[in-house]
Amino acid sequence: MEETKKGRFSAGPLTFAVRHELWDGNIQDHPDQGVVILVKADVAGKETTLLRFNCFDFERSYIYGPENPDLRVDGPAMLGGVATTNLYRMDSTVDGNPIGWTIRTLDTKLPKMLGRAGYPQIGEIVDMAAVTNVLPDVEACARELRATKRNTVKHNRGTHIFEAGNIRFGLEMRRLPMG
């Protein structure tokens, strides 16, 4: 295991990248934040994301082959096997914490998931001993980012307080990072 940059962990041909993302509701379909765990490898001379795990507050999902335009995953038999999507939701009731679920899943199902993502040749050469050795560091990094990079707003009461019956409004002036 060798950490080349903060949030990047190598295990044989794979690199695990961990980062915090803050989604804007005006750009993505809803505002959200959390940790993304990416499984990357060199494909045809280019670093490619093979699997993506969104460990967010609301968006708890994983994506097979997010950079694989040729991937067509067969849908459920009840829909006639018609390809639906490469994005699958985690069940927060059954799966529990999304970071813990992701680490357990990578430890037990990674080669099979890589094959389903359209990269069976990488799934066949994965060194699972190296992956198992690096996953605790990936998990620690993900949990640290979730705790330290969390974007929360602490409101003060404001410089001017306005009352309307039993409701009070505070005018709070803020300076944004961009000016």
DRENFIBA-390853 format. One record per residue (C-alpha): y, z negated, x negated. Coordinates in pm, 1 decimal, decimal comma. Layout:
BEGIN
<r><yy>Y</yy><zz>Z</zz><xx>X</xx></r>
...
//
This chain:
BEGIN
<r><yy>0,0</yy><zz>0,0</zz><xx>0,0</xx></r>
<r><yy>336,5</yy><zz>98,6</zz><xx>-134,0</xx></r>
<r><yy>663,2</yy><zz>61,0</zz><xx>51,2</xx></r>
<r><yy>885,1</yy><zz>345,2</zz><xx>-66,2</xx></r>
<r><yy>1184,5</yy><zz>266,2</zz><xx>154,3</xx></r>
<r><yy>1246,2</yy><zz>-12,8</zz><xx>402,2</xx></r>
<r><yy>1052,9</yy><zz>72,4</zz><xx>714,5</xx></r>
<r><yy>820,8</yy><zz>329,1</zz><xx>551,6</xx></r>
<r><yy>463,5</yy><zz>242,7</zz><xx>458,5</xx></r>
<r><yy>207,0</yy><zz>476,1</zz><xx>299,5</xx></r>
<r><yy>-167,9</yy><zz>472,4</zz><xx>360,3</xx></r>
<r><yy>-342,0</yy><zz>770,5</zz><xx>203,3</xx></r>
<r><yy>-210,4</yy><zz>1093,7</zz><xx>357,6</xx></r>
<r><yy>-23,3</yy><zz>902,7</zz><xx>629,4</xx></r>
<r><yy>317,1</yy><zz>739,5</zz><xx>635,6</xx></r>
<r><yy>409,8</yy><zz>482,5</zz><xx>898,6</xx></r>
<r><yy>782,2</yy><zz>479,0</zz><xx>974,3</xx></r>
<r><yy>931,9</yy><zz>188,5</zz><xx>1167,0</xx></r>
<r><yy>1285,3</yy><zz>190,9</zz><xx>1303,3</xx></r>
<r><yy>1498,4</yy><zz>42,1</zz><xx>1578,3</xx></r>
<r><yy>1648,2</yy><zz>276,6</zz><xx>1837,1</xx></r>
<r><yy>1918,9</yy><zz>219,9</zz><xx>2093,8</xx></r>
<r><yy>1909,2</yy><zz>468,2</zz><xx>2381,7</xx></r>
<r><yy>2225,4</yy><zz>562,7</zz><xx>2566,4</xx></r>
<r><yy>2179,2</yy><zz>606,1</zz><xx>2941,1</xx></r>
<r><yy>2419,0</yy><zz>901,3</zz><xx>2932,3</xx></r>
<r><yy>2198,1</yy><zz>1092,0</zz><xx>2685,9</xx></r>
<r><yy>1842,7</yy><zz>973,5</zz><xx>2753,0</xx></r>
<r><yy>1726,3</yy><zz>925,2</zz><xx>3109,9</xx></r>
<r><yy>1790,9</yy><zz>548,3</zz><xx>3093,1</xx></r>
<r><yy>1948,2</yy><zz>293,3</zz><xx>2857,4</xx></r>
<r><yy>1693,1</yy><zz>107,1</zz><xx>2649,4</xx></r>
<r><yy>1628,8</yy><zz>-34,8</zz><xx>2305,0</xx></r>
<r><yy>1339,2</yy><zz>-132,0</zz><xx>2086,4</xx></r>
<r><yy>1120,0</yy><zz>-35,4</zz><xx>1795,9</xx></r>
<r><yy>966,5</yy><zz>305,3</zz><xx>1731,7</xx></r>
<r><yy>651,5</yy><zz>331,0</zz><xx>1518,7</xx></r>
<r><yy>587,2</yy><zz>682,6</zz><xx>1390,7</xx></r>
<r><yy>271,7</yy><zz>812,1</zz><xx>1225,9</xx></r>
<r><yy>371,9</yy><zz>1093,4</zz><xx>989,2</xx></r>
<r><yy>197,3</yy><zz>1323,4</zz><xx>744,2</xx></r>
<r><yy>260,9</yy><zz>1640,2</zz><xx>549,4</xx></r>
<r><yy>168,4</yy><zz>1942,3</zz><xx>764,4</xx></r>
<r><yy>219,7</yy><zz>2285,4</zz><xx>607,2</xx></r>
<r><yy>462,6</yy><zz>2142,9</zz><xx>351,8</xx></r>
<r><yy>678,5</yy><zz>1958,7</zz><xx>607,1</xx></r>
<r><yy>678,5</yy><zz>1590,3</zz><xx>698,4</xx></r>
<r><yy>567,6</yy><zz>1592,8</zz><xx>1061,6</xx></r>
<r><yy>545,9</yy><zz>1318,9</zz><xx>1324,1</xx></r>
<r><yy>186,8</yy><zz>1312,5</zz><xx>1449,6</xx></r>
<r><yy>212,4</yy><zz>1016,7</zz><xx>1689,1</xx></r>
<r><yy>509,6</yy><zz>824,5</zz><xx>1828,6</xx></r>
<r><yy>492,5</yy><zz>476,6</zz><xx>1982,6</xx></r>
<r><yy>797,4</yy><zz>358,7</zz><xx>2182,9</xx></r>
<r><yy>790,3</yy><zz>-22,1</zz><xx>2185,6</xx></r>
<r><yy>1104,8</yy><zz>-66,4</zz><xx>2395,4</xx></r>
<r><yy>1212,9</yy><zz>-312,7</zz><xx>2661,5</xx></r>
<r><yy>1143,6</yy><zz>-67,9</zz><xx>2945,4</xx></r>
<r><yy>1006,5</yy><zz>250,6</zz><xx>2786,2</xx></r>
<r><yy>664,9</yy><zz>146,4</zz><xx>2658,7</xx></r>
<r><yy>488,0</yy><zz>468,9</zz><xx>2580,0</xx></r>
<r><yy>313,3</yy><zz>677,2</zz><xx>2317,3</xx></r>
<r><yy>330,0</yy><zz>1049,1</zz><xx>2253,4</xx></r>
<r><yy>57,4</yy><zz>1269,3</zz><xx>2108,9</xx></r>
<r><yy>190,3</yy><zz>1536,3</zz><xx>1872,8</xx></r>
<r><yy>562,7</yy><zz>1512,5</zz><xx>1952,0</xx></r>
<r><yy>631,9</yy><zz>1789,4</zz><xx>1697,5</xx></r>
<r><yy>326,6</yy><zz>2001,5</zz><xx>1784,0</xx></r>
<r><yy>446,6</yy><zz>2286,6</zz><xx>2011,8</xx></r>
<r><yy>93,3</yy><zz>2425,1</zz><xx>2049,9</xx></r>
<r><yy>-60,4</yy><zz>2102,8</zz><xx>2181,5</xx></r>
<r><yy>-196,5</yy><zz>2122,8</zz><xx>2534,4</xx></r>
<r><yy>-368,2</yy><zz>1806,3</zz><xx>2653,9</xx></r>
<r><yy>-598,0</yy><zz>1853,2</zz><xx>2951,2</xx></r>
<r><yy>-487,3</yy><zz>1658,4</zz><xx>3254,4</xx></r>
<r><yy>-710,6</yy><zz>1447,7</zz><xx>3478,4</xx></r>
<r><yy>-1006,5</yy><zz>1608,9</zz><xx>3653,7</xx></r>
<r><yy>-858,2</yy><zz>1527,3</zz><xx>3996,3</xx></r>
<r><yy>-570,2</yy><zz>1763,6</zz><xx>3908,9</xx></r>
<r><yy>-808,9</yy><zz>2034,9</zz><xx>3798,7</xx></r>
<r><yy>-757,5</yy><zz>1961,1</zz><xx>3429,0</xx></r>
<r><yy>-406,6</yy><zz>2110,9</zz><xx>3436,7</xx></r>
<r><yy>-206,9</yy><zz>1999,0</zz><xx>3133,7</xx></r>
<r><yy>53,3</yy><zz>1746,2</zz><xx>3236,7</xx></r>
<r><yy>224,2</yy><zz>1578,8</zz><xx>2942,8</xx></r>
<r><yy>167,0</yy><zz>1441,3</zz><xx>2595,2</xx></r>
<r><yy>346,0</yy><zz>1117,0</zz><xx>2687,0</xx></r>
<r><yy>143,8</yy><zz>823,3</zz><xx>2814,9</xx></r>
<r><yy>271,3</yy><zz>487,0</zz><xx>2938,6</xx></r>
<r><yy>151,0</yy><zz>149,7</zz><xx>2819,5</xx></r>
<r><yy>65,0</yy><zz>-98,4</zz><xx>3094,3</xx></r>
<r><yy>265,6</yy><zz>-411,3</zz><xx>3015,9</xx></r>
<r><yy>36,0</yy><zz>-626,6</zz><xx>3231,0</xx></r>
<r><yy>-288,3</yy><zz>-514,9</zz><xx>3069,0</xx></r>
<r><yy>-169,0</yy><zz>-418,9</zz><xx>2719,7</xx></r>
<r><yy>69,7</yy><zz>-709,0</zz><xx>2657,6</xx></r>
<r><yy>326,5</yy><zz>-685,0</zz><xx>2380,7</xx></r>
<r><yy>381,0</yy><zz>-317,8</zz><xx>2290,4</xx></r>
<r><yy>402,6</yy><zz>-381,9</zz><xx>1915,2</xx></r>
<r><yy>76,0</yy><zz>-577,9</zz><xx>1913,1</xx></r>
<r><yy>-93,8</yy><zz>-314,8</zz><xx>2130,2</xx></r>
<r><yy>24,3</yy><zz>-35,4</zz><xx>1899,7</xx></r>
<r><yy>-106,6</yy><zz>-209,1</zz><xx>1587,1</xx></r>
<r><yy>-445,3</yy><zz>-284,7</zz><xx>1750,3</xx></r>
<r><yy>-473,1</yy><zz>73,9</zz><xx>1873,5</xx></r>
<r><yy>-385,5</yy><zz>221,6</zz><xx>1533,6</xx></r>
<r><yy>-646,3</yy><zz>-3,3</zz><xx>1371,8</xx></r>
<r><yy>-925,4</yy><zz>101,4</zz><xx>1608,6</xx></r>
<r><yy>-847,8</yy><zz>452,2</zz><xx>1738,1</xx></r>
<r><yy>-624,0</yy><zz>629,8</zz><xx>1485,7</xx></r>
<r><yy>-858,4</yy><zz>915,4</zz><xx>1376,1</xx></r>
<r><yy>-946,0</yy><zz>998,1</zz><xx>1737,9</xx></r>
<r><yy>-578,3</yy><zz>991,5</zz><xx>1839,9</xx></r>
<r><yy>-485,7</yy><zz>1223,0</zz><xx>1551,9</xx></r>
<r><yy>-749,9</yy><zz>1468,5</zz><xx>1671,4</xx></r>
<r><yy>-613,8</yy><zz>1455,9</zz><xx>2024,8</xx></r>
<r><yy>-260,7</yy><zz>1509,1</zz><xx>1887,6</xx></r>
<r><yy>-378,1</yy><zz>1839,4</zz><xx>1740,6</xx></r>
<r><yy>-436,4</yy><zz>1725,1</zz><xx>1383,2</xx></r>
<r><yy>-816,0</yy><zz>1677,7</zz><xx>1354,0</xx></r>
<r><yy>-814,4</yy><zz>1775,4</zz><xx>985,2</xx></r>
<r><yy>-587,5</yy><zz>1478,0</zz><xx>907,7</xx></r>
<r><yy>-794,0</yy><zz>1248,7</zz><xx>1131,4</xx></r>
<r><yy>-1103,9</yy><zz>1334,8</zz><xx>926,1</xx></r>
<r><yy>-948,8</yy><zz>1238,8</zz><xx>590,8</xx></r>
<r><yy>-770,8</yy><zz>918,9</zz><xx>698,3</xx></r>
<r><yy>-858,7</yy><zz>623,4</zz><xx>477,1</xx></r>
<r><yy>-900,5</yy><zz>353,8</zz><xx>743,9</xx></r>
<r><yy>-932,2</yy><zz>81,3</zz><xx>478,2</xx></r>
<r><yy>-584,1</yy><zz>172,1</zz><xx>350,4</xx></r>
<r><yy>-452,8</yy><zz>186,4</zz><xx>708,0</xx></r>
<r><yy>-599,6</yy><zz>-156,1</zz><xx>787,3</xx></r>
<r><yy>-437,3</yy><zz>-296,6</zz><xx>472,1</xx></r>
<r><yy>-91,5</yy><zz>-161,4</zz><xx>557,5</xx></r>
<r><yy>-84,1</yy><zz>-241,4</zz><xx>931,4</xx></r>
<r><yy>12,8</yy><zz>-611,4</zz><xx>888,5</xx></r>
<r><yy>321,8</yy><zz>-498,8</zz><xx>694,5</xx></r>
<r><yy>402,0</yy><zz>-238,2</zz><xx>960,9</xx></r>
<r><yy>369,5</yy><zz>-504,2</zz><xx>1231,1</xx></r>
<r><yy>584,6</yy><zz>-756,0</zz><xx>1041,3</xx></r>
<r><yy>855,0</yy><zz>-493,5</zz><xx>988,6</xx></r>
<r><yy>846,5</yy><zz>-391,5</zz><xx>1356,4</xx></r>
<r><yy>872,4</yy><zz>-750,7</zz><xx>1478,2</xx></r>
<r><yy>1156,5</yy><zz>-824,5</zz><xx>1235,6</xx></r>
<r><yy>1351,0</yy><zz>-515,9</zz><xx>1348,6</xx></r>
<r><yy>1298,2</yy><zz>-606,4</zz><xx>1713,9</xx></r>
<r><yy>1441,5</yy><zz>-953,2</zz><xx>1651,4</xx></r>
<r><yy>1726,2</yy><zz>-868,6</zz><xx>1412,6</xx></r>
<r><yy>1852,3</yy><zz>-530,5</zz><xx>1534,1</xx></r>
<r><yy>1862,8</yy><zz>-622,8</zz><xx>1901,3</xx></r>
<r><yy>2189,5</yy><zz>-513,4</zz><xx>2058,6</xx></r>
<r><yy>2320,6</yy><zz>-780,5</zz><xx>2291,1</xx></r>
<r><yy>2671,1</yy><zz>-830,3</zz><xx>2419,5</xx></r>
<r><yy>2825,6</yy><zz>-1174,5</zz><xx>2428,6</xx></r>
<r><yy>3115,5</yy><zz>-1181,8</zz><xx>2669,6</xx></r>
<r><yy>3401,0</yy><zz>-1422,5</zz><xx>2639,1</xx></r>
<r><yy>3600,8</yy><zz>-1525,7</zz><xx>2942,9</xx></r>
<r><yy>3878,6</yy><zz>-1284,5</zz><xx>2859,8</xx></r>
<r><yy>4244,5</yy><zz>-1322,5</zz><xx>2783,2</xx></r>
<r><yy>4351,5</yy><zz>-1287,9</zz><xx>3146,7</xx></r>
<r><yy>4155,7</yy><zz>-1441,9</zz><xx>3435,3</xx></r>
<r><yy>4204,7</yy><zz>-1305,6</zz><xx>3787,3</xx></r>
<r><yy>4079,2</yy><zz>-1485,7</zz><xx>4096,6</xx></r>
<r><yy>3979,9</yy><zz>-1332,6</zz><xx>4428,2</xx></r>
<r><yy>3854,5</yy><zz>-1611,4</zz><xx>4650,2</xx></r>
<r><yy>3555,3</yy><zz>-1769,9</zz><xx>4481,1</xx></r>
<r><yy>3514,4</yy><zz>-1476,6</zz><xx>4236,4</xx></r>
<r><yy>3681,9</yy><zz>-1478,0</zz><xx>3895,8</xx></r>
<r><yy>3733,7</yy><zz>-1168,8</zz><xx>3679,3</xx></r>
<r><yy>3808,3</yy><zz>-1186,5</zz><xx>3308,6</xx></r>
<r><yy>3985,7</yy><zz>-904,7</zz><xx>3125,6</xx></r>
<r><yy>3824,1</yy><zz>-872,7</zz><xx>2785,2</xx></r>
<r><yy>3969,4</yy><zz>-640,7</zz><xx>2522,8</xx></r>
<r><yy>3727,6</yy><zz>-507,9</zz><xx>2261,0</xx></r>
<r><yy>3760,2</yy><zz>-306,7</zz><xx>1946,2</xx></r>
<r><yy>3488,8</yy><zz>-43,9</zz><xx>1913,2</xx></r>
<r><yy>3341,6</yy><zz>46,2</zz><xx>1571,8</xx></r>
<r><yy>3475,6</yy><zz>401,0</zz><xx>1597,1</xx></r>
<r><yy>3835,9</yy><zz>296,3</zz><xx>1642,8</xx></r>
//
